[in-house]
């Protein structure tokens, strides 16, 4: 950024814009800015278009929809699901290392799915047909783990993850032929989910417009990872969705900054690059970058230094901050500017490490989904920033090994159990038992109540 040669003039323009925003609203401010840009271009000024917005959440705190759930209860349920999903993969790989599976993909995406299951995914009911969900293939263990709590699959089936030859096992990835009545769509090989979701949404709009079937209330949800966006199928039809104005379609991209064999490809920030691609294709883009623990710091950032620092850092930097802890983050992120160091002077290293990413904050994700389902005239993509291997600690949280991580040592298991308050005693820990609370427990009652409210 070039130095400001006339700060007083700059401030006058900013004050004028703030006055318009306060007195005449966002639409008027947007109109004036567009007129200024148009005037500059007509006068011969070269102003290249940028489809990017600032590296902050699209939805400001003042416009967040209120979270209607019991956050503590939902966290408990999500913790049980995290444990069972992790245990399923570890147990399978104790049988044979060839069985594989993915711990860290679901670990990063658990909140994204949890908020959808608890508040948005409608099942078929007498008043409406159900939504359609394309689940990210590598997150299948988490979906099985939730179904286990719901009583839809048994503990024996969890022990048979990826062991289907003798019957009763759970398929590696979503596939309705292999598990009829459980999965709606196959989503692997990677890239098939987003491509099929677009054409599914288009077909549903087609049959609704011709009076064949009423599909206007139904949504098509497609979950995928940022690494999956490398696949040509993943982005190959997004312009079609934009042209057709498929507002029955919601993409949720889990941006954990890692792909199968290393960091996500990109020139700096994958979220910013994906934002530009989807905006250019006519999509409504909702970025969920920072969790609620950042809100007080952003509110105090009167000079814009925190935002500037966020813009300066690239995905590799953010990987290092999560992998190396709070002291490292204090020195290398906040420490670049004395004002930012002072901003966090009263925070402990543990507090700094806990500054969360948006994809792990159910309040932020609920607000994003609520806005996505209410938006009309465009398909919506939610870009949620997460930590790959969230909760795995020394076994691989935020580290590039996590995609292929299949095992966890005793220290990591104990840390995972303690972090998520799983009621398994030390003497049983190495056996990696699955955990399911009693049928009359508040957690399972809440789980079933939330699903019943959405059609079952």
Steps between C-alpha positions, in 0.01 A plus 500: 500500500633844406562757776225755567624834363207698648355336815267796566335468158474124546328546834253747347397241241469232769292731721271576206452130431430431866239775499323343203507156663353633825234724348408343164602137527718245327321504165546875457869474595546218249330706229727799559813285496393342171440846351846613612663193346305550179601866484867413557497239226326730253769758574771258393606368840607135501314329782531121478205316648543310824241245605646475849379648824703546819632190677229511765156348542245604241231530768587762764420426863209746498330305220550146630183296535443391859613145571186314617659183638652394831867559428630296795277205415595508133868514589458188716332313216761621252776381735354149515478494122861619468620222731307224326609617154863499608467165678343343192799579278756403766321171569485413130871565458578275794342222293705595193690810397361447149152597616592868519237761575518865597501639853587860432256595222196453721687639802522832318144488362305373805338835579406559137300175495371528855333838447342367181363185664367685804344799328482485120488158331130427448387141471195390305179575687127518416533873428812490279759282332844481652820685422778330307850488647823415321736409785873543457630147448793520741267610781296178488625378844334798666166431332517136613588614852192721515279222362633276778375744764165520319471121510507464121811281493644263759829487687587183308473696177738765634753226561452394136588833340633432150449124554198418282588167337316288759205740518401753764806719460501873433607620159816708474318795350138603438334267250126421480556170316725371775277634781143548370287719722799667661685702238318712243791547259851371429756778541832330429712527290558850631339771290190298412298641789511867399444423132202272563351741754483777239318283249273356772400854601443594136284192438292575810444855380405365155231262628365767736472762224308257280257400772617139512592510869514770766863538602507868592552432874779247454869582521797320352798510735847402382794466740855489372857589592720779368744239365212348304470827309813393307290238325376621160148372573475706819501840329414396146128585516480783754426755225196295400366525856556876493328547163204286604471689830475177697412642840398149611871409507744551790868404479693471827875491447706393797815712468750324725790607275615142431454256217585132457875541461588831661381862522209609285619634170472874466679829489435609858152455644276228362187666643572822311569312177181297528303815582617663176417191293148463637418872497618516140265212418203682651479333841412648836814453713496480881839483669525365854864568581520593870318358800338698778813518718642741243203739518624707798843543337348603167273749679809661657686517169425870441812556285446192284835344599348164593321482168822601325687219676230251406533608138881471506513141622460211258359154557840355588536757778159410641596132493810576706306706755263211575770233494750687720278649770416826670850624585607459139188680382554784746855553371452447128143622438425766760864584560558660162330821614544635855135611506383144436738362761347745750152393391561143620732583792237394756430169320689185596668286236215254550246778434676590177510139386124478565421786262275294280434473131152561369430143394528385863253758632138378488366856538689616191404191300135530596496863385661401169255216434201714598604766253574239232156338513328840501693637201318515169612541142843337534659177619698545821843375600608507864879511537579387855852519639594206725797313643573161346523235768320725750527339844779256408765701686852360469370225269457753223284807567569754228783290357540374147523139617139498613327402178659157505510468878343167604641442848526690827733428791389471860602856589303641206198282582498619859529863391216452249281337766569775754457783252153378401403358842431145382405281804742214434735401788876470459500121526271473195665770293741289296214268401338799324139408584215678329287720726123535501309658789187329638186523288332724761798736527444872437743482205314230308163657582622831361647331192169332418295812576704705256457241225127466568463878469650470149289206391685205656 
